[in-house]
Amino acid sequence: MQIIWISGATSHYRKFNITKTQLTRFAAALGLLFIMIGSAIYFMGFRVAIKFDPGMARDMGGVITSEELFHLEEEYREKLSKLQGSLKAMDQKIDVLSKINEQYAALATPLPMKEKRKDREKESEASTGKGGPYLPLFPYQIRSEENPSLRVSINQTLESSEGLSKKMQSLKEIWLEKYERLIPLPTKPPLAAGYGLSSNFGARVDPITNSPAFHPGIDFNAKPGTQVLAAGNGVVTKAKYDAELGNVIEIKHSEGFTSLYAHCQKLLVSQGDTVSRGQLIGEVGNTGRSTGPHLHFSVYKNGALLNPMDVLAFTKPAANKEN
């Protein structure tokens, strides 16, 4: 390419020869210059936006100022602290519920089983050695104090929540295991709440002969037709008439326990039936050797008589909603 330059005053002219290579280099240099100018303008504008309009800076590049970052971290720390406090309070509530559960389990556990468990614990303590390193069951305890690293605090809180979840699951399994063990035992009163005792277990004056005698159970004073309930899960081993006990029901439970219900007006189960805790099995009556309507209730452990009052778990009427 040739360019001719003509001067108007002198009428002189000049010729310039431009090659394709020179033209390409010139275009590249011009483009680079524009890019540099545009970058400088963007950078300067971005700096001004950060200083005077942080919102526009976020829109331009997704960046916030150090002051905004500080306030944002403070906000997160405050929320994190509240979460840690909630987890700690929840952990304390679980411990309280666990203690209540232990108290209820102790109340519902028959005395012979308690003594058996104590004997086993004593034998275990005397015959076995114990040791080893201390490894907490829940290693990630909840920490309410502030940690200088927000990321570390968040990770510790997440670990604490996971540990709390495992603790809840573990307690659930323990409570279910206790429930499954206790539900078959004859610990439920055989009559609905509100009925008193007319005769206790042990030595007494016989109501018919007026002579000293031994009473192998307890008598509940109730009207004829009052519902008789199974004291626990089990299998009916006897459901028939007896000359002394009248219409009698006998139920075999787990752990070697047996319960007996005598002087019934009506039997609603048969030998071989499987019954559940609280199930209707008969009605109170005045059959057999009896002076009036009542229910005689006896409990045996491996064939040996027990005082039913050491086995039954009495609860308030409003709380008595189990099956």
DOLOMI-938049 format. One record per residue (C-alpha): residue number from 1; residue in three letters; x, y, z. Coordinates in steps of 0.2 Angstrom, whole numbers, plus 5000, padded with zeros to 4 digits. Example, Ala and Ser with C-alpha at 12.3 -4.5 7.8 and 13.67 -1.06 7.14 Angstrom:
BEGIN
site k: 1&r: ALA&east: 5062&north: 4978&up: 5039
site k: 2&r: SER&east: 5068&north: 4995&up: 5036
// end
This chain:
BEGIN
site k: 1&r: MET&east: 5000&north: 5000&up: 5000
site k: 2&r: GLN&east: 5006&north: 5018&up: 4995
site k: 3&r: ILE&east: 5001&north: 5034&up: 5003
site k: 4&r: ILE&east: 5005&north: 5051&up: 4994
site k: 5&r: TRP&east: 5005&north: 5066&up: 5005
site k: 6&r: ILE&east: 5003&north: 5083&up: 4995
site k: 7&r: SER&east: 5007&north: 5100&up: 5004
site k: 8&r: GLY&east: 4995&north: 5114&up: 4999
site k: 9&r: ALA&east: 5007&north: 5128&up: 5001
site k: 10&r: THR&east: 5022&north: 5121&up: 4991
site k: 11&r: SER&east: 5014&north: 5108&up: 4981
site k: 12&r: HIS&east: 5027&north: 5096&up: 4987
site k: 13&r: TYR&east: 5022&north: 5078&up: 4989
site k: 14&r: ARG&east: 5028&north: 5063&up: 4999
site k: 15&r: LYS&east: 5026&north: 5045&up: 4997
site k: 16&r: PHE&east: 5024&north: 5032&up: 5011
site k: 17&r: ASN&east: 5024&north: 5014&up: 5008
site k: 18&r: ILE&east: 5015&north: 5003&up: 5021
site k: 19&r: THR&east: 5016&north: 4985&up: 5021
site k: 20&r: LYS&east: 5003&north: 4972&up: 5027
site k: 21&r: THR&east: 5015&north: 4967&up: 5042
site k: 22&r: GLN&east: 5017&north: 4985&up: 5047
site k: 23&r: LEU&east: 4998&north: 4988&up: 5046
site k: 24&r: THR&east: 4995&north: 4972&up: 5057
site k: 25&r: ARG&east: 5007&north: 4978&up: 5070
site k: 26&r: PHE&east: 4999&north: 4995&up: 5071
site k: 27&r: ALA&east: 4982&north: 4987&up: 5073
site k: 28&r: ALA&east: 4988&north: 4976&up: 5087
site k: 29&r: ALA&east: 4997&north: 4990&up: 5096
site k: 30&r: LEU&east: 4981&north: 5001&up: 5095
site k: 31&r: GLY&east: 4971&north: 4986&up: 5102
site k: 32&r: LEU&east: 4983&north: 4984&up: 5116
site k: 33&r: LEU&east: 4982&north: 5002&up: 5120
site k: 34&r: PHE&east: 4963&north: 5002&up: 5121
site k: 35&r: ILE&east: 4963&north: 4987&up: 5132
site k: 36&r: MET&east: 4975&north: 4995&up: 5144
site k: 37&r: ILE&east: 4965&north: 5011&up: 5145
site k: 38&r: GLY&east: 4949&north: 5001&up: 5148
site k: 39&r: SER&east: 4957&north: 4991&up: 5162
site k: 40&r: ALA&east: 4964&north: 5007&up: 5170
site k: 41&r: ILE&east: 4947&north: 5015&up: 5169
site k: 42&r: TYR&east: 4938&north: 4999&up: 5177
site k: 43&r: PHE&east: 4951&north: 4997&up: 5190
site k: 44&r: MET&east: 4950&north: 5015&up: 5195
site k: 45&r: GLY&east: 4931&north: 5014&up: 5195
site k: 46&r: PHE&east: 4931&north: 4998&up: 5205
site k: 47&r: ARG&east: 4942&north: 5006&up: 5219
site k: 48&r: VAL&east: 4930&north: 5021&up: 5219
site k: 49&r: ALA&east: 4915&north: 5010&up: 5221
site k: 50&r: ILE&east: 4923&north: 5000&up: 5235
site k: 51&r: LYS&east: 4926&north: 5016&up: 5245
site k: 52&r: PHE&east: 4910&north: 5025&up: 5241
site k: 53&r: ASP&east: 4897&north: 5012&up: 5236
site k: 54&r: PRO&east: 4901&north: 4994&up: 5243
site k: 55&r: GLY&east: 4884&north: 4988&up: 5235
site k: 56&r: MET&east: 4890&north: 4993&up: 5218
site k: 57&r: ALA&east: 4907&north: 4985&up: 5221
site k: 58&r: ARG&east: 4898&north: 4968&up: 5226
site k: 59&r: ASP&east: 4887&north: 4970&up: 5210
site k: 60&r: MET&east: 4903&north: 4973&up: 5199
site k: 61&r: GLY&east: 4914&north: 4960&up: 5206
site k: 62&r: GLY&east: 4906&north: 4950&up: 5221
site k: 63&r: VAL&east: 4919&north: 4958&up: 5233
site k: 64&r: ILE&east: 4915&north: 4966&up: 5250
site k: 65&r: THR&east: 4925&north: 4978&up: 5260
site k: 66&r: SER&east: 4935&north: 4972&up: 5276
site k: 67&r: GLU&east: 4923&north: 4982&up: 5287
site k: 68&r: GLU&east: 4908&north: 4973&up: 5280
site k: 69&r: LEU&east: 4917&north: 4956&up: 5281
site k: 70&r: PHE&east: 4920&north: 4960&up: 5299
site k: 71&r: HIS&east: 4902&north: 4964&up: 5303
site k: 72&r: LEU&east: 4896&north: 4948&up: 5293
site k: 73&r: GLU&east: 4908&north: 4937&up: 5303
site k: 74&r: GLU&east: 4901&north: 4945&up: 5319
site k: 75&r: GLU&east: 4884&north: 4941&up: 5314
site k: 76&r: TYR&east: 4888&north: 4923&up: 5310
site k: 77&r: ARG&east: 4897&north: 4922&up: 5327
site k: 78&r: GLU&east: 4882&north: 4928&up: 5336
site k: 79&r: LYS&east: 4870&north: 4915&up: 5327
site k: 80&r: LEU&east: 4883&north: 4902&up: 5330
site k: 81&r: SER&east: 4884&north: 4906&up: 5348
site k: 82&r: LYS&east: 4865&north: 4905&up: 5349
site k: 83&r: LEU&east: 4865&north: 4888&up: 5341
site k: 84&r: GLN&east: 4879&north: 4882&up: 5353
site k: 85&r: GLY&east: 4868&north: 4887&up: 5367
site k: 86&r: SER&east: 4853&north: 4878&up: 5360
site k: 87&r: LEU&east: 4863&north: 4862&up: 5358
site k: 88&r: LYS&east: 4870&north: 4864&up: 5376
site k: 89&r: ALA&east: 4852&north: 4866&up: 5383
site k: 90&r: MET&east: 4846&north: 4852&up: 5373
site k: 91&r: ASP&east: 4860&north: 4841&up: 5379
site k: 92&r: GLN&east: 4855&north: 4846&up: 5397
site k: 93&r: LYS&east: 4837&north: 4842&up: 5394
site k: 94&r: ILE&east: 4842&north: 4825&up: 5387
site k: 95&r: ASP&east: 4852&north: 4821&up: 5403
site k: 96&r: VAL&east: 4836&north: 4826&up: 5414
site k: 97&r: LEU&east: 4825&north: 4815&up: 5403
site k: 98&r: SER&east: 4838&north: 4801&up: 5405
site k: 99&r: LYS&east: 4837&north: 4803&up: 5424
site k: 100&r: ILE&east: 4818&north: 4803&up: 5424
site k: 101&r: ASN&east: 4819&north: 4787&up: 5414
site k: 102&r: GLU&east: 4830&north: 4779&up: 5426
site k: 103&r: GLN&east: 4819&north: 4783&up: 5440
site k: 104&r: TYR&east: 4804&north: 4776&up: 5431
site k: 105&r: ALA&east: 4813&north: 4760&up: 5426
site k: 106&r: ALA&east: 4818&north: 4758&up: 5445
site k: 107&r: LEU&east: 4800&north: 4760&up: 5450
site k: 108&r: ALA&east: 4794&north: 4748&up: 5437
site k: 109&r: THR&east: 4807&north: 4735&up: 5440
site k: 110&r: PRO&east: 4802&north: 4721&up: 5452
site k: 111&r: LEU&east: 4811&north: 4720&up: 5468
site k: 112&r: PRO&east: 4818&north: 4702&up: 5464
site k: 113&r: MET&east: 4825&north: 4709&up: 5448
site k: 114&r: LYS&east: 4833&north: 4724&up: 5457
site k: 115&r: GLU&east: 4842&north: 4712&up: 5470
site k: 116&r: LYS&east: 4847&north: 4701&up: 5456
site k: 117&r: ARG&east: 4855&north: 4715&up: 5447
site k: 118&r: LYS&east: 4864&north: 4721&up: 5462
site k: 119&r: ASP&east: 4871&north: 4704&up: 5466
site k: 120&r: ARG&east: 4877&north: 4703&up: 5448
site k: 121&r: GLU&east: 4885&north: 4720&up: 5449
site k: 122&r: LYS&east: 4894&north: 4715&up: 5466
site k: 123&r: GLU&east: 4900&north: 4699&up: 5458
site k: 124&r: SER&east: 4906&north: 4708&up: 5443
site k: 125&r: GLU&east: 4915&north: 4721&up: 5453
site k: 126&r: ALA&east: 4924&north: 4708&up: 5464
site k: 127&r: SER&east: 4929&north: 4696&up: 5451
site k: 128&r: THR&east: 4935&north: 4706&up: 5436
site k: 129&r: GLY&east: 4948&north: 4719&up: 5434
site k: 130&r: LYS&east: 4945&north: 4735&up: 5424
site k: 131&r: GLY&east: 4956&north: 4748&up: 5416
site k: 132&r: GLY&east: 4962&north: 4756&up: 5399
site k: 133&r: PRO&east: 4963&north: 4773&up: 5392
site k: 134&r: TYR&east: 4949&north: 4786&up: 5395
site k: 135&r: LEU&east: 4939&north: 4789&up: 5379
site k: 136&r: PRO&east: 4924&north: 4800&up: 5381
site k: 137&r: LEU&east: 4908&north: 4792&up: 5374
site k: 138&r: PHE&east: 4904&north: 4809&up: 5366
site k: 139&r: PRO&east: 4921&north: 4817&up: 5362
site k: 140&r: TYR&east: 4914&north: 4833&up: 5354
site k: 141&r: GLN&east: 4907&north: 4842&up: 5369
site k: 142&r: ILE&east: 4897&north: 4858&up: 5365
site k: 143&r: ARG&east: 4908&north: 4873&up: 5368
site k: 144&r: SER&east: 4899&north: 4890&up: 5371
site k: 145&r: GLU&east: 4915&north: 4900&up: 5371
site k: 146&r: GLU&east: 4920&north: 4910&up: 5356
site k: 147&r: ASN&east: 4934&north: 4903&up: 5345
site k: 148&r: PRO&east: 4945&north: 4915&up: 5335
site k: 149&r: SER&east: 4943&north: 4905&up: 5320
site k: 150&r: LEU&east: 4925&north: 4905&up: 5313
site k: 151&r: ARG&east: 4928&north: 4890&up: 5302
site k: 152&r: VAL&east: 4934&north: 4880&up: 5317
site k: 153&r: SER&east: 4919&north: 4885&up: 5327
site k: 154&r: ILE&east: 4907&north: 4880&up: 5314
site k: 155&r: ASN&east: 4916&north: 4863&up: 5312
site k: 156&r: GLN&east: 4916&north: 4860&up: 5331
site k: 157&r: THR&east: 4897&north: 4865&up: 5332
site k: 158&r: LEU&east: 4893&north: 4853&up: 5317
site k: 159&r: GLU&east: 4903&north: 4839&up: 5326
site k: 160&r: SER&east: 4894&north: 4843&up: 5343
site k: 161&r: SER&east: 4877&north: 4842&up: 5334
site k: 162&r: GLU&east: 4882&north: 4825&up: 5327
site k: 163&r: GLY&east: 4888&north: 4819&up: 5344
site k: 164&r: LEU&east: 4871&north: 4824&up: 5351
site k: 165&r: SER&east: 4862&north: 4815&up: 5338
site k: 166&r: LYS&east: 4871&north: 4799&up: 5341
site k: 167&r: LYS&east: 4868&north: 4802&up: 5360
site k: 168&r: MET&east: 4849&north: 4803&up: 5357
site k: 169&r: GLN&east: 4850&north: 4788&up: 5346
site k: 170&r: SER&east: 4859&north: 4778&up: 5359
site k: 171&r: LEU&east: 4847&north: 4783&up: 5373
site k: 172&r: LYS&east: 4832&north: 4778&up: 5362
site k: 173&r: GLU&east: 4840&north: 4761&up: 5359
site k: 174&r: ILE&east: 4843&north: 4759&up: 5378
site k: 175&r: TRP&east: 4825&north: 4765&up: 5383
site k: 176&r: LEU&east: 4818&north: 4753&up: 5370
site k: 177&r: GLU&east: 4828&north: 4739&up: 5377
site k: 178&r: LYS&east: 4822&north: 4742&up: 5394
site k: 179&r: TYR&east: 4804&north: 4744&up: 5389
site k: 180&r: GLU&east: 4805&north: 4727&up: 5379
site k: 181&r: ARG&east: 4812&north: 4719&up: 5395
site k: 182&r: LEU&east: 4799&north: 4726&up: 5407
site k: 183&r: ILE&east: 4783&north: 4725&up: 5397
site k: 184&r: PRO&east: 4782&north: 4706&up: 5399
site k: 185&r: LEU&east: 4784&north: 4706&up: 5418
site k: 186&r: PRO&east: 4768&north: 4707&up: 5429
site k: 187&r: THR&east: 4771&north: 4724&up: 5435
site k: 188&r: LYS&east: 4754&north: 4732&up: 5430
site k: 189&r: PRO&east: 4740&north: 4732&up: 5443
site k: 190&r: PRO&east: 4727&north: 4720&up: 5438
site k: 191&r: LEU&east: 4713&north: 4732&up: 5441
site k: 192&r: ALA&east: 4711&north: 4750&up: 5434
site k: 193&r: ALA&east: 4717&north: 4763&up: 5447
site k: 194&r: GLY&east: 4706&north: 4768&up: 5461
site k: 195&r: TYR&east: 4703&north: 4752&up: 5469
site k: 196&r: GLY&east: 4710&north: 4749&up: 5487
site k: 197&r: LEU&east: 4716&north: 4733&up: 5496
site k: 198&r: SER&east: 4705&north: 4723&up: 5507
site k: 199&r: SER&east: 4719&north: 4711&up: 5513
site k: 200&r: ASN&east: 4738&north: 4712&up: 5512
site k: 201&r: PHE&east: 4751&north: 4699&up: 5509
site k: 202&r: GLY&east: 4757&north: 4688&up: 5523
site k: 203&r: ALA&east: 4751&north: 4684&up: 5540
site k: 204&r: ARG&east: 4733&north: 4689&up: 5544
site k: 205&r: VAL&east: 4717&north: 4682&up: 5553
site k: 206&r: ASP&east: 4707&north: 4671&up: 5541
site k: 207&r: PRO&east: 4691&north: 4679&up: 5536
site k: 208&r: ILE&east: 4681&north: 4663&up: 5537
site k: 209&r: THR&east: 4689&north: 4653&up: 5552
site k: 210&r: ASN&east: 4695&north: 4669&up: 5561
site k: 211&r: SER&east: 4711&north: 4659&up: 5565
site k: 212&r: PRO&east: 4729&north: 4665&up: 5561
site k: 213&r: ALA&east: 4734&north: 4661&up: 5543
site k: 214&r: PHE&east: 4745&north: 4666&up: 5529
site k: 215&r: HIS&east: 4738&north: 4675&up: 5514
site k: 216&r: PRO&east: 4748&north: 4671&up: 5498
site k: 217&r: GLY&east: 4744&north: 4687&up: 5489
site k: 218&r: ILE&east: 4734&north: 4703&up: 5490
site k: 219&r: ASP&east: 4715&north: 4706&up: 5488
site k: 220&r: PHE&east: 4708&north: 4721&up: 5478
site k: 221&r: ASN&east: 4691&north: 4727&up: 5484
site k: 222&r: ALA&east: 4680&north: 4729&up: 5469
site k: 223&r: LYS&east: 4662&north: 4727&up: 5463
site k: 224&r: PRO&east: 4656&north: 4712&up: 5453
site k: 225&r: GLY&east: 4660&north: 4713&up: 5434
site k: 226&r: THR&east: 4675&north: 4725&up: 5437
site k: 227&r: GLN&east: 4687&north: 4722&up: 5423
site k: 228&r: VAL&east: 4702&north: 4711&up: 5427
site k: 229&r: LEU&east: 4718&north: 4715&up: 5417
site k: 230&r: ALA&east: 4734&north: 4705&up: 5413
site k: 231&r: ALA&east: 4748&north: 4712&up: 5423
site k: 232&r: GLY&east: 4761&north: 4708&up: 5409
site k: 233&r: ASN&east: 4763&north: 4699&up: 5393
site k: 234&r: GLY&east: 4763&north: 4681&up: 5394
site k: 235&r: VAL&east: 4754&north: 4664&up: 5390
site k: 236&r: VAL&east: 4739&north: 4658&up: 5400
site k: 237&r: THR&east: 4743&north: 4642&up: 5409
site k: 238&r: LYS&east: 4727&north: 4640&up: 5418
site k: 239&r: ALA&east: 4709&north: 4646&up: 5416
site k: 240&r: LYS&east: 4697&north: 4635&up: 5426
site k: 241&r: TYR&east: 4687&north: 4633&up: 5442
site k: 242&r: ASP&east: 4695&north: 4629&up: 5458
site k: 243&r: ALA&east: 4686&north: 4624&up: 5474
site k: 244&r: GLU&east: 4696&north: 4637&up: 5485
site k: 245&r: LEU&east: 4701&north: 4650&up: 5472
site k: 246&r: GLY&east: 4685&north: 4650&up: 5462
site k: 247&r: ASN&east: 4687&north: 4655&up: 5443
site k: 248&r: VAL&east: 4706&north: 4657&up: 5442
site k: 249&r: ILE&east: 4718&north: 4662&up: 5429
site k: 250&r: GLU&east: 4736&north: 4659&up: 5429
site k: 251&r: ILE&east: 4748&north: 4668&up: 5417
site k: 252&r: LYS&east: 4767&north: 4663&up: 5414
site k: 253&r: HIS&east: 4778&north: 4678&up: 5410
site k: 254&r: SER&east: 4797&north: 4680&up: 5406
site k: 255&r: GLU&east: 4811&north: 4680&up: 5419
site k: 256&r: GLY&east: 4802&north: 4665&up: 5428
site k: 257&r: PHE&east: 4787&north: 4676&up: 5434
site k: 258&r: THR&east: 4769&north: 4669&up: 5435
site k: 259&r: SER&east: 4754&north: 4679&up: 5440
site k: 260&r: LEU&east: 4737&north: 4672&up: 5447
site k: 261&r: TYR&east: 4720&north: 4680&up: 5447
site k: 262&r: ALA&east: 4707&north: 4672&up: 5458
site k: 263&r: HIS&east: 4688&north: 4672&up: 5463
site k: 264&r: CYS&east: 4683&north: 4679&up: 5445
site k: 265&r: GLN&east: 4665&north: 4680&up: 5440
site k: 266&r: LYS&east: 4669&north: 4677&up: 5422
site k: 267&r: LEU&east: 4684&north: 4670&up: 5413
site k: 268&r: LEU&east: 4687&north: 4679&up: 5396
site k: 269&r: VAL&east: 4703&north: 4669&up: 5391
site k: 270&r: SER&east: 4707&north: 4650&up: 5389
site k: 271&r: GLN&east: 4723&north: 4640&up: 5393
site k: 272&r: GLY&east: 4736&north: 4642&up: 5379
site k: 273&r: ASP&east: 4730&north: 4660&up: 5375
site k: 274&r: THR&east: 4744&north: 4673&up: 5372
site k: 275&r: VAL&east: 4739&north: 4689&up: 5382
site k: 276&r: SER&east: 4747&north: 4706&up: 5382
site k: 277&r: ARG&east: 4750&north: 4719&up: 5396
site k: 278&r: GLY&east: 4733&north: 4727&up: 5401
site k: 279&r: GLN&east: 4722&north: 4715&up: 5391
site k: 280&r: LEU&east: 4705&north: 4711&up: 5398
site k: 281&r: ILE&east: 4706&north: 4693&up: 5404
site k: 282&r: GLY&east: 4691&north: 4692&up: 5416
site k: 283&r: GLU&east: 4679&north: 4700&up: 5428
site k: 284&r: VAL&east: 4679&north: 4702&up: 5447
site k: 285&r: GLY&east: 4667&north: 4690&up: 5456
site k: 286&r: ASN&east: 4664&north: 4681&up: 5472
site k: 287&r: THR&east: 4668&north: 4663&up: 5467
site k: 288&r: GLY&east: 4677&north: 4649&up: 5478
site k: 289&r: ARG&east: 4682&north: 4652&up: 5496
site k: 290&r: SER&east: 4677&north: 4670&up: 5497
site k: 291&r: THR&east: 4667&north: 4682&up: 5508
site k: 292&r: GLY&east: 4662&north: 4695&up: 5495
site k: 293&r: PRO&east: 4667&north: 4702&up: 5478
site k: 294&r: HIS&east: 4686&north: 4705&up: 5476
site k: 295&r: LEU&east: 4701&north: 4700&up: 5466
site k: 296&r: HIS&east: 4714&north: 4689&up: 5474
site k: 297&r: PHE&east: 4731&north: 4692&up: 5465
site k: 298&r: SER&east: 4747&north: 4682&up: 5468
site k: 299&r: VAL&east: 4764&north: 4683&up: 5460
site k: 300&r: TYR&east: 4777&north: 4669&up: 5459
site k: 301&r: LYS&east: 4796&north: 4669&up: 5454
site k: 302&r: ASN&east: 4802&north: 4652&up: 5449
site k: 303&r: GLY&east: 4788&north: 4644&up: 5459
site k: 304&r: ALA&east: 4792&north: 4654&up: 5475
site k: 305&r: LEU&east: 4779&north: 4666&up: 5482
site k: 306&r: LEU&east: 4783&north: 4685&up: 5481
site k: 307&r: ASN&east: 4774&north: 4700&up: 5489
site k: 308&r: PRO&east: 4765&north: 4708&up: 5474
site k: 309&r: MET&east: 4767&north: 4725&up: 5482
site k: 310&r: ASP&east: 4786&north: 4722&up: 5478
site k: 311&r: VAL&east: 4782&north: 4719&up: 5460
site k: 312&r: LEU&east: 4768&north: 4730&up: 5455
site k: 313&r: ALA&east: 4772&north: 4748&up: 5448
site k: 314&r: PHE&east: 4758&north: 4759&up: 5454
site k: 315&r: THR&east: 4755&north: 4775&up: 5444
site k: 316&r: LYS&east: 4744&north: 4790&up: 5445
site k: 317&r: PRO&east: 4727&north: 4787&up: 5436
site k: 318&r: ALA&east: 4730&north: 4802&up: 5424
site k: 319&r: ALA&east: 4747&north: 4794&up: 5419
site k: 320&r: ASN&east: 4740&north: 4776&up: 5417
site k: 321&r: LYS&east: 4738&north: 4776&up: 5398
site k: 322&r: GLU&east: 4749&north: 4761&up: 5394
site k: 323&r: ASN&east: 4742&north: 4745&up: 5386
// end
